[in-house]
Amino acid sequence: MSPTGWPMMVTAIVLAVAAPIGTYLLWNRIRGPRPVRAATRLSMIGVSQVMAILLCGVIVNNYYGLYASWDDLLGDTGSPGVIIHENTVAAGGPITGSNLTDGTAQGGRGQAVPVVPRSRPPGPVQDFKKYGDDALVTSFTGPKTGLGGSNDVIAWLPPQYNDPAYANTAFPVVLLFPGYPGTPQTWFGNMAGQKELGTLIQQHSATPFVLVAVNISPIKGVNTDCTDIPGGPQVATFITDDIRNMLERTFRVTTDRTGWGMMGYSEGGLCAGKLLVQYPQLFSAAVQMSGDVRPGGYVSKYGSAFADQNSTLWVLQNHKPNPPVSLLAAASAEDDHGSVLAAAESLQQVAPDMVDVLKKDHGSHNTAVWKQWLPQAYGWLSQHLEQVRPQS
């Protein structure tokens, strides 16, 4: 029996109901010395509580699709999977993509905008404080949108950042997005994204990125799918304008689109893919892990046309980003959270020249799976963003 599905749900309900009823019926029928009777009754109460907790766990697991199998629950999610590029399994390293820097781009609101070299924006440097052993954190409010919060932007600088040999090097940036509800702290906690990248850099398997985890839900309880809501929170602008300008002012990072990428899981994966195709003049590559291709809930309230404009699939199908972008859509066949594998494959079907699929057979919608993808994701991004070289 799978940990998800109706058989497990029905079994958990029966056990949760039967345990307290059995305790009630057997309470006064227990025989033996007083210590034995007390221990037996306490055990019966404990079993009833365990059955209630089991039912709650099954309900939560069914709703969120966290664990698709018992192996998944025990942390065995199988192999990381393979990257499929234009219907061909990529052997060895990731496929190298093109980095175009001229032409016109289709902006997030549909207008054609010229792609020109960006100057470092003027303004104050943001004050970051130490976070944990190796990261920096700040509480930031965007001057354009008024959005932000406490400790909602966390940055990690690669070792090369403070190396004198790289004193004049502008580093590429990867924005990291959590799910919903979620916090940027997860990327530097359970996901340990900075530790994985640090190891890969030491092994010369990834380029030194500046990692920046961002809160994608600055309005508590409101999931905008990183969208500029008419008359409401402008979350896309918060990320692409407020956050980006602040980082360019504060850190020694590149201002060119070829050095800016994004990565997110679950709802954050949707954001990474969506913002990439909406703002190709600002970003050139992204990784979406277990992400949907079309926003739901809050965004859908504003009509199907508005949802289309904020759908990664619809934009790729109807307004191909120019200059081209590169997207890695990672999905597991066991993840039934919105049929993410079918969604990832649909992206590749409409834009095989822009979308690679990282396909995995086992594992569901959880951090164990997303962490397992990090080496391939960082390696792929290293092939699709600017390479870091000493410039001193």
Wavefront OBJ file of the C-alpha trace (Angstrom):
o trace
v 0.000 0.000 0.000
v 1.320 3.437 -0.966
v 1.566 6.203 1.687
v -0.642 8.286 -0.599
v -4.061 7.555 -2.047
v -7.432 6.474 -0.733
v -6.499 2.981 0.557
v -4.019 4.495 2.997
v -6.452 7.277 3.882
v -9.297 4.843 4.625
v -6.977 2.628 6.679
v -5.785 5.610 8.735
v -9.377 6.767 9.352
v -10.457 3.293 10.481
v -7.505 2.989 12.847
v -8.003 6.510 14.238
v -11.665 5.721 15.023
v -11.135 2.149 16.201
v -8.340 2.923 18.660
v -10.331 5.206 21.036
v -13.431 3.013 20.744
v -11.363 -0.028 21.654
v -9.840 1.892 24.563
v -13.319 2.791 25.855
v -14.647 -0.775 25.552
v -11.623 -2.424 27.141
v -10.899 0.140 29.855
v -12.661 -1.671 32.704
v -11.987 -5.171 31.408
v -8.280 -5.084 31.997
v -7.152 -7.537 34.669
v -4.016 -7.901 36.742
v -2.132 -5.914 39.381
v -2.652 -2.166 39.528
v 0.726 -1.313 37.866
v -0.119 -3.657 34.984
v -3.595 -2.153 34.559
v -2.178 1.392 34.629
v 0.547 0.581 32.102
v -1.957 -1.132 29.781
v -4.371 1.801 29.909
v -1.584 4.300 29.249
v -0.483 2.189 26.287
v -4.023 2.204 24.914
v -4.179 5.997 25.205
v -0.796 6.234 23.494
v -1.945 4.010 20.623
v -5.034 6.201 20.167
v -2.862 9.303 19.975
v -0.464 7.669 17.531
v -3.389 6.691 15.284
v -4.684 10.275 15.368
v -1.235 11.589 14.458
v -0.988 9.008 11.673
v -4.282 10.214 10.223
v -3.102 13.837 10.307
v 0.139 12.830 8.607
v -1.688 10.943 5.865
v -4.017 13.907 5.247
v -1.095 16.324 4.994
v 0.870 13.952 2.760
v -2.109 13.435 0.456
v -2.717 17.171 0.201
v 0.875 18.226 -0.456
v 2.137 15.056 -2.149
v 5.253 15.028 0.027
v 6.091 11.312 -0.112
v 5.025 9.079 -2.973
v 6.408 5.785 -1.634
v 7.770 4.220 1.545
v 11.295 4.460 0.134
v 10.680 8.154 -0.455
v 9.535 8.547 3.165
v 12.707 6.820 4.366
v 14.875 9.135 2.281
v 15.637 6.788 -0.630
v 14.602 8.765 -3.706
v 16.650 6.801 -6.232
v 18.968 8.366 -8.789
v 18.915 12.120 -9.519
v 17.683 11.459 -13.050
v 18.952 12.511 -16.462
v 18.886 15.782 -18.409
v 17.022 15.499 -21.707
v 18.039 18.001 -24.374
v 15.965 18.105 -27.574
v 14.786 14.524 -26.977
v 18.343 13.310 -26.376
v 19.725 12.258 -23.005
v 22.688 14.505 -22.288
v 25.794 12.415 -21.689
v 28.390 13.769 -19.279
v 28.125 17.484 -18.542
v 25.142 19.712 -19.247
v 24.448 21.023 -22.723
v 25.964 24.427 -23.384
v 23.466 27.106 -24.321
v 23.890 30.327 -26.258
v 24.460 33.644 -24.529
v 23.106 36.409 -26.738
v 23.410 39.998 -25.625
v 21.840 42.005 -28.434
v 18.485 42.342 -30.134
v 15.139 43.034 -28.574
v 13.439 41.326 -25.682
v 9.834 40.683 -24.811
v 9.323 42.341 -21.453
v 7.160 41.147 -18.599
v 4.290 43.375 -19.660
v 4.415 42.497 -23.340
v 6.296 45.485 -24.741
v 9.434 45.143 -26.846
v 12.433 46.624 -25.068
v 15.971 47.106 -26.384
v 18.658 45.006 -24.776
v 21.459 47.388 -23.844
v 24.322 47.045 -21.378
v 23.085 47.965 -17.914
v 24.902 50.520 -15.825
v 25.241 49.920 -12.131
v 22.236 51.706 -10.606
v 22.857 54.645 -8.299
v 21.712 54.614 -4.706
v 22.683 53.472 -1.219
v 24.488 50.245 -0.397
v 22.303 47.855 1.593
v 23.562 46.831 5.035
v 23.904 43.044 5.362
v 24.657 41.288 8.644
v 26.194 37.891 9.295
v 23.789 34.960 9.025
v 25.037 31.618 10.322
v 28.593 30.621 9.539
v 28.822 31.635 5.918
v 25.941 33.846 4.774
v 24.664 37.413 5.053
v 21.123 38.637 5.734
v 19.250 41.914 5.500
v 15.785 43.349 6.027
v 14.974 45.146 2.807
v 12.028 47.244 1.646
v 11.862 47.936 -2.068
v 11.759 51.679 -2.842
v 9.639 51.131 -5.951
v 7.087 48.648 -4.593
v 7.183 49.211 -0.836
v 7.400 45.434 -0.392
v 9.817 43.653 1.900
v 10.162 42.256 5.362
v 12.434 41.220 8.185
v 15.481 39.145 7.201
v 13.907 38.410 3.823
v 17.050 38.523 1.644
v 19.961 36.155 2.347
v 23.191 36.213 0.343
v 26.174 33.893 0.064
v 29.476 35.001 -1.454
v 31.761 32.345 -2.962
v 35.323 32.086 -1.614
v 36.683 33.734 -4.777
v 34.752 36.916 -3.986
v 37.363 37.922 -1.382
v 40.340 36.449 -3.255
v 42.739 39.239 -4.385
v 43.046 37.506 -7.771
v 39.341 38.242 -8.352
v 39.411 41.785 -6.951
v 38.123 43.261 -10.216
v 35.812 40.390 -11.189
v 32.070 40.954 -11.408
v 30.380 37.735 -10.284
v 27.269 36.095 -11.755
v 24.185 35.847 -9.560
v 21.618 33.108 -8.998
v 18.421 34.149 -7.215
v 16.926 31.364 -5.084
v 13.169 31.120 -4.513
v 11.436 29.000 -1.834
v 8.004 27.423 -2.127
v 4.747 28.718 -0.694
v 4.320 29.006 2.182
v 8.036 29.144 2.726
v 10.977 31.335 3.642
v 14.346 32.072 2.018
v 16.011 30.579 5.097
v 15.187 27.078 3.789
v 17.736 27.499 0.996
v 20.491 27.936 3.596
v 19.025 25.422 6.060
v 17.360 22.198 4.905
v 18.425 22.701 1.289
v 22.009 23.688 2.217
v 22.318 25.268 -1.212
v 25.455 27.228 -0.371
v 27.297 24.173 0.999
v 26.568 22.141 -2.125
v 27.794 24.933 -4.390
v 30.895 25.430 -2.260
v 31.769 21.757 -2.660
v 31.206 21.851 -6.425
v 33.389 24.952 -6.760
v 36.205 23.168 -4.917
v 35.804 20.242 -7.319
v 35.831 22.636 -10.309
v 32.365 21.364 -11.235
v 30.571 24.712 -10.956
v 31.361 28.377 -11.433
v 31.397 30.646 -8.343
v 27.978 32.277 -8.221
v 26.718 34.770 -5.710
v 23.627 33.083 -4.276
v 20.727 35.232 -3.055
v 17.614 33.704 -1.497
v 14.563 35.974 -1.755
v 11.158 36.000 -0.081
v 8.619 35.541 -2.894
v 5.637 36.157 -0.591
v 6.284 39.565 1.005
v 2.548 39.927 1.749
v 1.792 37.306 4.386
v -0.920 34.886 3.327
v -1.019 36.155 -0.272
v 0.479 33.926 -2.964
v 0.869 36.009 -6.118
v 3.085 33.518 -7.985
v 5.628 36.358 -8.348
v 3.142 38.473 -10.299
v 2.403 42.192 -10.520
v -1.226 42.203 -9.372
v -3.418 44.985 -10.828
v -3.994 47.439 -8.004
v -2.199 45.060 -5.641
v 1.281 43.903 -4.643
v 3.852 44.196 -7.423
v 5.906 41.125 -6.581
v 7.470 40.673 -10.035
v 8.733 44.262 -9.909
v 9.934 43.744 -6.336
v 12.169 40.879 -7.487
v 13.273 42.113 -10.907
v 13.688 45.800 -10.032
v 13.964 46.471 -6.304
v 15.928 43.357 -5.352
v 18.121 43.308 -8.443
v 19.072 46.992 -8.245
v 19.876 46.654 -4.549
v 22.162 43.686 -5.207
v 23.933 45.458 -8.080
v 24.603 48.450 -5.815
v 25.733 46.386 -2.847
v 27.862 43.582 -4.265
v 30.489 43.226 -6.983
v 28.199 41.417 -9.390
v 27.673 41.608 -13.124
v 24.925 43.811 -14.521
v 24.606 41.889 -17.794
v 21.713 39.476 -18.321
v 24.161 36.696 -19.228
v 25.304 36.637 -15.608
v 21.874 36.510 -13.965
v 19.946 33.316 -13.319
v 17.248 31.969 -11.008
v 16.367 28.694 -9.324
v 13.351 27.698 -7.255
v 11.406 24.705 -6.017
v 7.635 24.160 -6.027
v 6.006 27.620 -6.158
v 9.477 29.108 -6.388
v 10.070 26.922 -9.432
v 7.048 28.423 -11.136
v 8.444 31.876 -10.308
v 11.876 31.076 -11.755
v 10.454 29.827 -15.048
v 7.846 32.546 -15.339
v 10.151 35.480 -14.624
v 12.756 34.076 -17.010
v 10.418 34.102 -20.013
v 8.815 37.418 -19.001
v 12.095 39.262 -18.435
v 14.665 37.849 -20.885
v 16.303 41.273 -21.020
v 17.291 40.747 -17.366
v 17.870 36.982 -17.014
v 19.327 34.374 -19.327
v 18.852 31.051 -17.479
v 16.746 29.447 -14.758
v 16.056 26.108 -13.093
v 12.537 25.258 -12.001
v 12.241 22.286 -9.642
v 8.804 20.651 -9.398
v 7.193 23.865 -10.598
v 3.874 24.444 -12.305
v 3.731 26.157 -15.691
v 0.637 28.249 -15.037
v -0.331 30.294 -11.941
v -3.487 29.430 -10.084
v -5.503 30.713 -7.151
v -4.900 34.394 -6.603
v -3.742 35.206 -10.152
v -6.622 33.347 -11.796
v -9.084 35.704 -10.087
v -8.097 38.331 -12.637
v -9.209 36.279 -15.626
v -7.755 33.711 -17.994
v -6.039 36.318 -20.190
v -4.099 37.664 -17.200
v -3.217 34.121 -16.117
v -1.982 33.418 -19.659
v 0.359 36.402 -19.563
v 1.850 34.957 -16.370
v 2.050 31.373 -17.611
v 5.491 30.050 -18.560
v 3.928 27.644 -21.044
v 1.705 30.247 -22.697
v 4.522 32.787 -23.072
v 6.876 30.201 -24.582
v 4.151 29.101 -26.968
v 2.939 32.529 -28.029
v 5.749 35.046 -27.379
v 9.126 33.340 -27.632
v 11.626 35.260 -25.494
v 14.094 37.287 -27.523
v 16.976 37.216 -26.812
v 16.645 33.466 -26.186
v 16.701 32.053 -22.686
v 17.643 28.650 -21.253
v 15.345 26.814 -18.838
v 15.941 23.525 -17.013
v 12.630 22.017 -15.860
v 13.297 19.328 -13.228
v 10.492 16.921 -12.342
v 9.889 13.491 -10.858
v 7.487 10.936 -12.313
v 6.181 10.194 -8.788
v 5.376 13.836 -8.065
v 1.631 14.200 -8.586
v 1.662 17.831 -7.403
v 0.006 19.263 -10.495
v 1.546 16.582 -12.734
v 4.842 18.439 -12.833
v 6.597 15.979 -15.136
v 3.921 16.353 -17.803
v 4.128 20.123 -17.308
v 7.922 20.104 -17.707
v 7.671 18.016 -20.859
v 5.052 20.376 -22.267
v 7.535 23.247 -21.906
v 10.112 21.312 -23.894
v 7.555 20.396 -26.546
v 6.751 24.045 -27.319
v 10.348 25.315 -27.002
v 12.843 22.451 -27.459
v 15.580 24.944 -28.304
v 15.203 26.692 -24.954
v 14.043 24.019 -22.478
v 15.910 21.008 -21.083
v 14.119 18.512 -18.829
v 15.745 16.869 -15.823
v 13.623 13.735 -15.520
v 13.637 11.574 -12.398
v 11.693 8.347 -11.873
v 11.338 8.255 -8.084
v 10.742 10.777 -5.327
v 7.933 13.187 -4.684
v 7.466 16.850 -3.739
v 10.034 17.342 -0.972
v 13.431 18.793 -0.092
v 15.182 15.400 -0.337
v 14.430 15.360 -4.069
v 15.295 19.036 -4.619
v 18.617 18.713 -2.775
v 19.464 15.700 -4.917
v 19.089 17.849 -8.037
v 21.447 20.605 -6.860
v 24.701 19.234 -8.383
v 23.100 18.913 -11.821
v 21.313 22.258 -11.463
v 24.489 24.151 -10.517
v 26.437 22.372 -13.253
v 23.787 23.254 -15.821
v 23.689 26.894 -14.701
v 27.489 27.012 -14.927
v 27.175 26.146 -18.611
v 24.467 28.727 -19.285
v 25.695 31.771 -17.327
v 28.877 33.815 -17.440
v 32.035 32.004 -16.399
v 34.034 33.537 -13.564
v 37.671 34.351 -14.280
v 40.283 36.401 -12.413
v 40.324 40.015 -13.621
v 42.929 41.612 -11.354
l 1 2 3 4 5 6 7 8 9 10 11 12 13 14 15 16 17 18 19 20 21 22 23 24 25 26 27 28 29 30 31 32 33 34 35 36 37 38 39 40 41 42 43 44 45 46 47 48 49 50 51 52 53 54 55 56 57 58 59 60 61 62 63 64 65 66 67 68 69 70 71 72 73 74 75 76 77 78 79 80 81 82 83 84 85 86 87 88 89 90 91 92 93 94 95 96 97 98 99 100 101 102 103 104 105 106 107 108 109 110 111 112 113 114 115 116 117 118 119 120 121 122 123 124 125 126 127 128 129 130 131 132 133 134 135 136 137 138 139 140 141 142 143 144 145 146 147 148 149 150 151 152 153 154 155 156 157 158 159 160 161 162 163 164 165 166 167 168 169 170 171 172 173 174 175 176 177 178 179 180 181 182 183 184 185 186 187 188 189 190 191 192 193 194 195 196 197 198 199 200 201 202 203 204 205 206 207 208 209 210 211 212 213 214 215 216 217 218 219 220 221 222 223 224 225 226 227 228 229 230 231 232 233 234 235 236 237 238 239 240 241 242 243 244 245 246 247 248 249 250 251 252 253 254 255 256 257 258 259 260 261 262 263 264 265 266 267 268 269 270 271 272 273 274 275 276 277 278 279 280 281 282 283 284 285 286 287 288 289 290 291 292 293 294 295 296 297 298 299 300 301 302 303 304 305 306 307 308 309 310 311 312 313 314 315 316 317 318 319 320 321 322 323 324 325 326 327 328 329 330 331 332 333 334 335 336 337 338 339 340 341 342 343 344 345 346 347 348 349 350 351 352 353 354 355 356 357 358 359 360 361 362 363 364 365 366 367 368 369 370 371 372 373 374 375 376 377 378 379 380 381 382 383 384 385 386 387 388 389 390 391 392
